Amino acid sequence: MENIGGQSAVEALLEALLNGEWHTYSELYKKLRIEEDKLLKIARFWAKYSFIELDEKQKKMRILEDVRRLLLEALPENVETER
């Protein structure tokens, strides 16, 4: 998987979603420089297993709050999030 600033696409997308807010596909493509098909492949997988909420009509996504809290407890403290 390609690296974005030293992170994999999965790590970069996860970090972007950790603030719990809705993010549009276009915002994430631009910010993370992830190809559309790769971004959607990751997002659809996460949505299938109830990690994120994916609104394909409005082309946006956000992490589910229970998953967000779990990850914030498990991740190193140096992960930056916009809370």
Biopython code that builds the backbone (N, CA, C, O; Angstrom):
import numpy as np
from Bio.PDB.StructureBuilder import StructureBuilder

atoms = [
    (1, "MET", "N", (0.844, -1.171, 0.000)),
    (1, "MET", "CA", (0.000, 0.000, 0.000)),
    (1, "MET", "C", (0.894, 1.241, 0.000)),
    (1, "MET", "O", (1.928, 1.264, 0.669)),
    (2, "GLU", "N", (0.498, 2.266, -0.746)),
    (2, "GLU", "CA", (1.339, 3.461, -0.868)),
    (2, "GLU", "C", (1.471, 4.199, 0.454)),
    (2, "GLU", "O", (0.592, 4.136, 1.314)),
    (3, "ASN", "N", (2.587, 4.897, 0.595)),
    (3, "ASN", "CA", (2.830, 5.680, 1.800)),
    (3, "ASN", "C", (2.504, 7.139, 1.556)),
    (3, "ASN", "O", (2.764, 7.677, 0.479)),
    (4, "ILE", "N", (1.934, 7.773, 2.566)),
    (4, "ILE", "CA", (1.584, 9.184, 2.527)),
    (4, "ILE", "C", (2.274, 9.827, 3.707)),
    (4, "ILE", "O", (1.831, 9.667, 4.845)),
    (5, "GLY", "N", (3.338, 10.543, 3.462)),
    (5, "GLY", "CA", (4.074, 11.164, 4.556)),
    (5, "GLY", "C", (4.566, 10.139, 5.560)),
    (5, "GLY", "O", (4.561, 10.402, 6.762)),
    (6, "GLY", "N", (4.991, 8.975, 5.088)),
    (6, "GLY", "CA", (5.493, 7.934, 5.966)),
    (6, "GLY", "C", (4.418, 7.010, 6.513)),
    (6, "GLY", "O", (4.728, 6.059, 7.230)),
    (7, "GLN", "N", (3.149, 7.277, 6.182)),
    (7, "GLN", "CA", (2.040, 6.443, 6.652)),
    (7, "GLN", "C", (1.450, 5.678, 5.475)),
    (7, "GLN", "O", (1.540, 6.119, 4.329)),
    (8, "SER", "N", (0.852, 4.537, 5.765)),
    (8, "SER", "CA", (0.100, 3.839, 4.728)),
    (8, "SER", "C", (-1.213, 4.595, 4.502)),
    (8, "SER", "O", (-1.608, 5.421, 5.325)),
    (9, "ALA", "N", (-1.878, 4.311, 3.391)),
    (9, "ALA", "CA", (-3.169, 4.942, 3.108)),
    (9, "ALA", "C", (-4.175, 4.632, 4.217)),
    (9, "ALA", "O", (-4.975, 5.493, 4.581)),
    (10, "VAL", "N", (-4.141, 3.416, 4.754)),
    (10, "VAL", "CA", (-5.049, 3.023, 5.836)),
    (10, "VAL", "C", (-4.787, 3.872, 7.074)),
    (10, "VAL", "O", (-5.725, 4.395, 7.677)),
    (11, "GLU", "N", (-3.527, 4.012, 7.457)),
    (11, "GLU", "CA", (-3.185, 4.811, 8.637)),
    (11, "GLU", "C", (-3.567, 6.276, 8.452)),
    (11, "GLU", "O", (-4.108, 6.902, 9.364)),
    (12, "ALA", "N", (-3.284, 6.819, 7.272)),
    (12, "ALA", "CA", (-3.595, 8.222, 7.008)),
    (12, "ALA", "C", (-5.105, 8.478, 7.062)),
    (12, "ALA", "O", (-5.550, 9.478, 7.625)),
    (13, "LEU", "N", (-5.880, 7.575, 6.477)),
    (13, "LEU", "CA", (-7.333, 7.742, 6.496)),
    (13, "LEU", "C", (-7.868, 7.614, 7.920)),
    (13, "LEU", "O", (-8.722, 8.398, 8.335)),
    (14, "LEU", "N", (-7.380, 6.647, 8.657)),
    (14, "LEU", "CA", (-7.817, 6.476, 10.035)),
    (14, "LEU", "C", (-7.525, 7.723, 10.859)),
    (14, "LEU", "O", (-8.387, 8.190, 11.604)),
    (15, "GLU", "N", (-6.333, 8.258, 10.731)),
    (15, "GLU", "CA", (-5.975, 9.459, 11.485)),
    (15, "GLU", "C", (-6.870, 10.645, 11.104)),
    (15, "GLU", "O", (-7.258, 11.437, 11.963)),
    (16, "ALA", "N", (-7.193, 10.759, 9.813)),
    (16, "ALA", "CA", (-8.057, 11.854, 9.366)),
    (16, "ALA", "C", (-9.468, 11.742, 9.944)),
    (16, "ALA", "O", (-10.116, 12.758, 10.199)),
    (17, "LEU", "N", (-9.942, 10.524, 10.150)),
    (17, "LEU", "CA", (-11.306, 10.320, 10.646)),
    (17, "LEU", "C", (-11.417, 10.361, 12.168)),
    (17, "LEU", "O", (-12.524, 10.437, 12.701)),
    (18, "LEU", "N", (-10.312, 10.314, 12.859)),
    (18, "LEU", "CA", (-10.344, 10.198, 14.319)),
    (18, "LEU", "C", (-10.974, 11.384, 15.057)),
    (18, "LEU", "O", (-11.258, 11.279, 16.251)),
    (19, "ASN", "N", (-11.192, 12.491, 14.379)),
    (19, "ASN", "CA", (-11.842, 13.609, 15.058)),
    (19, "ASN", "C", (-13.349, 13.403, 15.200)),
    (19, "ASN", "O", (-14.014, 14.168, 15.900)),
    (20, "GLY", "N", (-13.893, 12.379, 14.544)),
    (20, "GLY", "CA", (-15.301, 12.043, 14.680)),
    (20, "GLY", "C", (-16.249, 12.839, 13.801)),
    (20, "GLY", "O", (-17.455, 12.589, 13.806)),
    (21, "GLU", "N", (-15.726, 13.786, 13.052)),
    (21, "GLU", "CA", (-16.558, 14.629, 12.182)),
    (21, "GLU", "C", (-16.810, 13.934, 10.840)),
    (21, "GLU", "O", (-16.106, 12.992, 10.473)),
    (22, "TRP", "N", (-17.829, 14.417, 10.114)),
    (22, "TRP", "CA", (-18.060, 13.957, 8.744)),
    (22, "TRP", "C", (-16.964, 14.526, 7.854)),
    (22, "TRP", "O", (-16.557, 15.675, 8.021)),
    (23, "HIS", "N", (-16.491, 13.729, 6.915)),
    (23, "HIS", "CA", (-15.490, 14.153, 5.932)),
    (23, "HIS", "C", (-15.973, 13.748, 4.553)),
    (23, "HIS", "O", (-16.370, 12.602, 4.339)),
    (24, "THR", "N", (-15.939, 14.690, 3.615)),
    (24, "THR", "CA", (-16.347, 14.369, 2.252)),
    (24, "THR", "C", (-15.232, 13.616, 1.545)),
    (24, "THR", "O", (-14.059, 13.726, 1.901)),
    (25, "TYR", "N", (-15.627, 12.846, 0.533)),
    (25, "TYR", "CA", (-14.630, 12.115, -0.245)),
    (25, "TYR", "C", (-13.609, 13.094, -0.831)),
    (25, "TYR", "O", (-12.402, 12.866, -0.756)),
    (26, "SER", "N", (-14.112, 14.194, -1.420)),
    (26, "SER", "CA", (-13.198, 15.134, -2.088)),
    (26, "SER", "C", (-12.208, 15.744, -1.101)),
    (26, "SER", "O", (-11.038, 15.930, -1.435)),
    (27, "GLU", "N", (-12.667, 16.057, 0.112)),
    (27, "GLU", "CA", (-11.770, 16.585, 1.148)),
    (27, "GLU", "C", (-10.659, 15.578, 1.440)),
    (27, "GLU", "O", (-9.488, 15.944, 1.540)),
    (28, "LEU", "N", (-11.035, 14.319, 1.575)),
    (28, "LEU", "CA", (-10.057, 13.284, 1.913)),
    (28, "LEU", "C", (-9.103, 12.998, 0.755)),
    (28, "LEU", "O", (-7.913, 12.781, 0.985)),
    (29, "TYR", "N", (-9.604, 12.994, -0.496)),
    (29, "TYR", "CA", (-8.714, 12.796, -1.648)),
    (29, "TYR", "C", (-7.628, 13.865, -1.653)),
    (29, "TYR", "O", (-6.443, 13.571, -1.807)),
    (30, "LYS", "N", (-8.063, 15.115, -1.481)),
    (30, "LYS", "CA", (-7.117, 16.241, -1.539)),
    (30, "LYS", "C", (-6.139, 16.216, -0.372)),
    (30, "LYS", "O", (-4.934, 16.369, -0.568)),
    (31, "LYS", "N", (-6.648, 16.024, 0.832)),
    (31, "LYS", "CA", (-5.815, 16.062, 2.027)),
    (31, "LYS", "C", (-4.822, 14.908, 2.075)),
    (31, "LYS", "O", (-3.659, 15.096, 2.432)),
    (32, "LEU", "N", (-5.284, 13.718, 1.716)),
    (32, "LEU", "CA", (-4.462, 12.520, 1.876)),
    (32, "LEU", "C", (-3.762, 12.070, 0.599)),
    (32, "LEU", "O", (-2.855, 11.239, 0.632)),
    (33, "ARG", "N", (-4.194, 12.627, -0.518)),
    (33, "ARG", "CA", (-3.644, 12.240, -1.828)),
    (33, "ARG", "C", (-3.758, 10.731, -2.058)),
    (33, "ARG", "O", (-2.822, 10.079, -2.519)),
    (34, "ILE", "N", (-4.933, 10.203, -1.723)),
    (34, "ILE", "CA", (-5.248, 8.798, -1.953)),
    (34, "ILE", "C", (-6.156, 8.719, -3.172)),
    (34, "ILE", "O", (-7.090, 9.511, -3.301)),
    (35, "GLU", "N", (-5.894, 7.778, -4.061)),
    (35, "GLU", "CA", (-6.738, 7.604, -5.236)),
    (35, "GLU", "C", (-8.155, 7.240, -4.801)),
    (35, "GLU", "O", (-8.351, 6.556, -3.796)),
    (36, "GLU", "N", (-9.136, 7.703, -5.569)),
    (36, "GLU", "CA", (-10.541, 7.502, -5.228)),
    (36, "GLU", "C", (-10.879, 6.031, -5.014)),
    (36, "GLU", "O", (-11.520, 5.686, -4.021)),
    (37, "ASP", "N", (-10.460, 5.162, -5.925)),
    (37, "ASP", "CA", (-10.814, 3.751, -5.791)),
    (37, "ASP", "C", (-10.202, 3.120, -4.543)),
    (37, "ASP", "O", (-10.828, 2.268, -3.914)),
    (38, "LYS", "N", (-8.990, 3.527, -4.179)),
    (38, "LYS", "CA", (-8.336, 3.001, -2.982)),
    (38, "LYS", "C", (-9.043, 3.501, -1.718)),
    (38, "LYS", "O", (-9.269, 2.732, -0.784)),
    (39, "LEU", "N", (-9.387, 4.783, -1.694)),
    (39, "LEU", "CA", (-10.092, 5.362, -0.551)),
    (39, "LEU", "C", (-11.424, 4.656, -0.331)),
    (39, "LEU", "O", (-11.761, 4.296, 0.797)),
    (40, "LEU", "N", (-12.179, 4.460, -1.404)),
    (40, "LEU", "CA", (-13.489, 3.828, -1.279)),
    (40, "LEU", "C", (-13.382, 2.347, -0.926)),
    (40, "LEU", "O", (-14.237, 1.821, -0.214)),
    (41, "LYS", "N", (-12.366, 1.684, -1.404)),
    (41, "LYS", "CA", (-12.164, 0.274, -1.057)),
    (41, "LYS", "C", (-11.948, 0.130, 0.459)),
    (41, "LYS", "O", (-12.545, -0.736, 1.099)),
    (42, "ILE", "N", (-11.096, 0.980, 1.013)),
    (42, "ILE", "CA", (-10.839, 0.963, 2.464)),
    (42, "ILE", "C", (-12.121, 1.321, 3.214)),
    (42, "ILE", "O", (-12.504, 0.627, 4.156)),
    (43, "ALA", "N", (-12.784, 2.400, 2.798)),
    (43, "ALA", "CA", (-13.981, 2.881, 3.492)),
    (43, "ALA", "C", (-15.107, 1.852, 3.452)),
    (43, "ALA", "O", (-15.781, 1.639, 4.460)),
    (44, "ARG", "N", (-15.317, 1.223, 2.323)),
    (44, "ARG", "CA", (-16.388, 0.222, 2.227)),
    (44, "ARG", "C", (-16.096, -0.989, 3.108)),
    (44, "ARG", "O", (-17.012, -1.559, 3.702)),
    (45, "PHE", "N", (-14.838, -1.379, 3.196)),
    (45, "PHE", "CA", (-14.463, -2.477, 4.080)),
    (45, "PHE", "C", (-14.755, -2.112, 5.530)),
    (45, "PHE", "O", (-15.359, -2.892, 6.266)),
    (46, "TRP", "N", (-14.325, -0.930, 5.931)),
    (46, "TRP", "CA", (-14.578, -0.482, 7.312)),
    (46, "TRP", "C", (-16.072, -0.380, 7.600)),
    (46, "TRP", "O", (-16.525, -0.754, 8.681)),
    (47, "ALA", "N", (-16.842, 0.130, 6.628)),
    (47, "ALA", "CA", (-18.292, 0.260, 6.813)),
    (47, "ALA", "C", (-18.947, -1.120, 6.938)),
    (47, "ALA", "O", (-19.867, -1.299, 7.735)),
    (48, "LYS", "N", (-18.482, -2.077, 6.165)),
    (48, "LYS", "CA", (-19.020, -3.439, 6.218)),
    (48, "LYS", "C", (-18.904, -4.017, 7.629)),
    (48, "LYS", "O", (-19.785, -4.752, 8.077)),
    (49, "TYR", "N", (-17.825, -3.688, 8.319)),
    (49, "TYR", "CA", (-17.586, -4.214, 9.660)),
    (49, "TYR", "C", (-17.907, -3.188, 10.766)),
    (49, "TYR", "O", (-17.458, -3.325, 11.904)),
    (50, "SER", "N", (-18.680, -2.178, 10.409)),
    (50, "SER", "CA", (-19.205, -1.184, 11.358)),
    (50, "SER", "C", (-18.130, -0.395, 12.100)),
    (50, "SER", "O", (-18.263, -0.124, 13.293)),
    (51, "PHE", "N", (-17.068, -0.030, 11.390)),
    (51, "PHE", "CA", (-16.051, 0.863, 11.956)),
    (51, "PHE", "C", (-16.377, 2.314, 11.623)),
    (51, "PHE", "O", (-16.099, 3.216, 12.413)),
    (52, "ILE", "N", (-16.967, 2.532, 10.450)),
    (52, "ILE", "CA", (-17.318, 3.885, 10.026)),
    (52, "ILE", "C", (-18.743, 3.902, 9.497)),
    (52, "ILE", "O", (-19.321, 2.866, 9.169)),
    (53, "GLU", "N", (-19.292, 5.112, 9.422)),
    (53, "GLU", "CA", (-20.569, 5.351, 8.764)),
    (53, "GLU", "C", (-20.241, 5.940, 7.406)),
    (53, "GLU", "O", (-19.520, 6.933, 7.311)),
    (54, "LEU", "N", (-20.763, 5.334, 6.363)),
    (54, "LEU", "CA", (-20.464, 5.748, 4.992)),
    (54, "LEU", "C", (-21.761, 6.168, 4.318)),
    (54, "LEU", "O", (-22.693, 5.371, 4.205)),
    (55, "ASP", "N", (-21.824, 7.420, 3.869)),
    (55, "ASP", "CA", (-22.987, 7.943, 3.168)),
    (55, "ASP", "C", (-22.591, 8.114, 1.713)),
    (55, "ASP", "O", (-22.034, 9.141, 1.327)),
    (56, "GLU", "N", (-22.883, 7.097, 0.905)),
    (56, "GLU", "CA", (-22.443, 7.127, -0.494)),
    (56, "GLU", "C", (-23.247, 8.106, -1.338)),
    (56, "GLU", "O", (-22.756, 8.580, -2.363)),
    (57, "LYS", "N", (-24.479, 8.419, -0.927)),
    (57, "LYS", "CA", (-25.271, 9.408, -1.669)),
    (57, "LYS", "C", (-24.665, 10.799, -1.530)),
    (57, "LYS", "O", (-24.531, 11.520, -2.518)),
    (58, "GLN", "N", (-24.296, 11.180, -0.299)),
    (58, "GLN", "CA", (-23.720, 12.505, -0.067)),
    (58, "GLN", "C", (-22.194, 12.488, -0.123)),
    (58, "GLN", "O", (-21.550, 13.518, 0.077)),
    (59, "LYS", "N", (-21.624, 11.326, -0.391)),
    (59, "LYS", "CA", (-20.177, 11.153, -0.553)),
    (59, "LYS", "C", (-19.392, 11.678, 0.646)),
    (59, "LYS", "O", (-18.534, 12.553, 0.535)),
    (60, "LYS", "N", (-19.736, 11.088, 1.820)),
    (60, "LYS", "CA", (-19.027, 11.475, 3.031)),
    (60, "LYS", "C", (-18.933, 10.280, 3.977)),
    (60, "LYS", "O", (-19.637, 9.284, 3.812)),
    (61, "MET", "N", (-18.058, 10.397, 4.962)),
    (61, "MET", "CA", (-17.868, 9.320, 5.927)),
    (61, "MET", "C", (-17.417, 9.883, 7.258)),
    (61, "MET", "O", (-16.889, 10.992, 7.337)),
    (62, "ARG", "N", (-17.634, 9.094, 8.307)),
    (62, "ARG", "CA", (-17.113, 9.434, 9.628)),
    (62, "ARG", "C", (-16.941, 8.140, 10.418)),
    (62, "ARG", "O", (-17.612, 7.142, 10.159)),
    (63, "ILE", "N", (-16.043, 8.179, 11.372)),
    (63, "ILE", "CA", (-15.808, 7.020, 12.223)),
    (63, "ILE", "C", (-16.938, 6.938, 13.246)),
    (63, "ILE", "O", (-17.435, 7.965, 13.708)),
    (64, "LEU", "N", (-17.340, 5.726, 13.597)),
    (64, "LEU", "CA", (-18.371, 5.558, 14.621)),
    (64, "LEU", "C", (-17.769, 5.880, 15.986)),
    (64, "LEU", "O", (-16.606, 5.574, 16.246)),
    (65, "GLU", "N", (-18.559, 6.491, 16.843)),
    (65, "GLU", "CA", (-18.054, 7.001, 18.115)),
    (65, "GLU", "C", (-17.472, 5.909, 19.011)),
    (65, "GLU", "O", (-16.444, 6.136, 19.649)),
    (66, "ASP", "N", (-18.087, 4.749, 19.079)),
    (66, "ASP", "CA", (-17.539, 3.665, 19.907)),
    (66, "ASP", "C", (-16.166, 3.222, 19.412)),
    (66, "ASP", "O", (-15.265, 2.963, 20.210)),
    (67, "VAL", "N", (-16.017, 3.139, 18.118)),
    (67, "VAL", "CA", (-14.735, 2.753, 17.521)),
    (67, "VAL", "C", (-13.703, 3.849, 17.776)),
    (67, "VAL", "O", (-12.550, 3.562, 18.098)),
    (68, "ARG", "N", (-14.119, 5.092, 17.631)),
    (68, "ARG", "CA", (-13.223, 6.232, 17.870)),
    (68, "ARG", "C", (-12.678, 6.204, 19.296)),
    (68, "ARG", "O", (-11.472, 6.332, 19.506)),
    (69, "ARG", "N", (-13.563, 6.037, 20.270)),
    (69, "ARG", "CA", (-13.127, 5.997, 21.672)),
    (69, "ARG", "C", (-12.173, 4.830, 21.928)),
    (69, "ARG", "O", (-11.168, 4.988, 22.621)),
    (70, "LEU", "N", (-12.484, 3.679, 21.380)),
    (70, "LEU", "CA", (-11.631, 2.512, 21.541)),
    (70, "LEU", "C", (-10.233, 2.768, 20.972)),
    (70, "LEU", "O", (-9.227, 2.465, 21.615)),
    (71, "LEU", "N", (-10.182, 3.318, 19.784)),
    (71, "LEU", "CA", (-8.892, 3.585, 19.150)),
    (71, "LEU", "C", (-8.100, 4.655, 19.880)),
    (71, "LEU", "O", (-6.883, 4.538, 20.020)),
    (72, "LEU", "N", (-8.777, 5.696, 20.345)),
    (72, "LEU", "CA", (-8.073, 6.751, 21.065)),
    (72, "LEU", "C", (-7.454, 6.224, 22.361)),
    (72, "LEU", "O", (-6.397, 6.694, 22.782)),
    (73, "GLU", "N", (-8.107, 5.260, 22.984)),
    (73, "GLU", "CA", (-7.531, 4.651, 24.184)),
    (73, "GLU", "C", (-6.347, 3.763, 23.843)),
    (73, "GLU", "O", (-5.399, 3.666, 24.622)),
    (74, "ALA", "N", (-6.393, 3.114, 22.684)),
    (74, "ALA", "CA", (-5.370, 2.140, 22.307)),
    (74, "ALA", "C", (-4.169, 2.753, 21.588)),
    (74, "ALA", "O", (-3.071, 2.198, 21.632)),
    (75, "LEU", "N", (-4.371, 3.896, 20.924)),
    (75, "LEU", "CA", (-3.305, 4.489, 20.121)),
    (75, "LEU", "C", (-2.319, 5.264, 20.989)),
    (75, "LEU", "O", (-2.659, 5.730, 22.076)),
    (76, "PRO", "N", (-1.086, 5.393, 20.483)),
    (76, "PRO", "CA", (-0.096, 6.203, 21.212)),
    (76, "PRO", "C", (-0.585, 7.634, 21.373)),
    (76, "PRO", "O", (-1.347, 8.138, 20.548)),
    (77, "GLU", "N", (-0.148, 8.276, 22.428)),
    (77, "GLU", "CA", (-0.609, 9.635, 22.725)),
    (77, "GLU", "C", (-0.172, 10.667, 21.700)),
    (77, "GLU", "O", (-0.747, 11.754, 21.649)),
    (78, "ASN", "N", (0.825, 10.361, 20.884)),
    (78, "ASN", "CA", (1.312, 11.345, 19.919)),
    (78, "ASN", "C", (0.443, 11.439, 18.666)),
    (78, "ASN", "O", (0.750, 12.227, 17.772)),
    (79, "VAL", "N", (-0.628, 10.657, 18.580)),
    (79, "VAL", "CA", (-1.538, 10.772, 17.435)),
    (79, "VAL", "C", (-2.351, 12.032, 17.616)),
    (79, "VAL", "O", (-3.017, 12.219, 18.634)),
    (80, "GLU", "N", (-2.291, 12.900, 16.613)),
    (80, "GLU", "CA", (-2.999, 14.177, 16.701)),
    (80, "GLU", "C", (-4.414, 14.003, 16.216)),
    (80, "GLU", "O", (-4.643, 13.406, 15.164)),
    (81, "THR", "N", (-5.370, 14.517, 16.968)),
    (81, "THR", "CA", (-6.765, 14.526, 16.544)),
    (81, "THR", "C", (-7.341, 15.894, 16.818)),
    (81, "THR", "O", (-6.911, 16.597, 17.733)),
    (82, "GLU", "N", (-8.317, 16.261, 16.016)),
    (82, "GLU", "CA", (-9.034, 17.513, 16.219)),
    (82, "GLU", "C", (-10.308, 17.187, 16.968)),
    (82, "GLU", "O", (-11.320, 16.855, 16.349)),
    (83, "ARG", "N", (-10.281, 17.273, 18.273)),
    (83, "ARG", "CA", (-11.449, 16.908, 19.084)),
    (83, "ARG", "C", (-12.380, 18.068, 19.237)),
    (83, "ARG", "O", (-13.417, 17.945, 19.889)),
]
sb = StructureBuilder()
sb.init_structure("model")
sb.init_model(0)
sb.init_chain("A")
sb.init_seg("    ")
for serial, (resi, resn, name, xyz) in enumerate(atoms, 1):
    if name == "N":
        sb.init_residue(resn, " ", resi, " ")
    sb.init_atom(name, np.array(xyz, "f"), 0.0, 1.0, " ", f" {name:<3s}", serial, name[0])
structure = sb.get_structure()
